[in-house]
Amino acid sequence: MGAAARSYSHEIGINKPAPEAFAVACERLRVRPADCLFVDDAEANVLAAEAAGMRGLLFVGNTATVAGIEEHLARR
């Protein structure tokens, strides 16, 4: 399992849900969108990440989010 990484939209100067925000994040992290799990509490951002090829997870609470992350990691 590889190391986890983060990319913040305010640091790259492109706000979510712009598709470019997800593309730049993947480029900087050197990952394919299909290998990414995007977690956010805004459904519009999750849907945009999914449209960009990422797996999206809507944050609705810690328990569900941890379960979603574990499921994502198990697929790898």
Secondary structure by P-SEA (a helix, b strand, c coil): ccbbbbbbccccccccccaaaaaaaaaaaccccccbbbbcccaaaaaaaaaacbbbbbbccaaaaaaaaaaaaaac
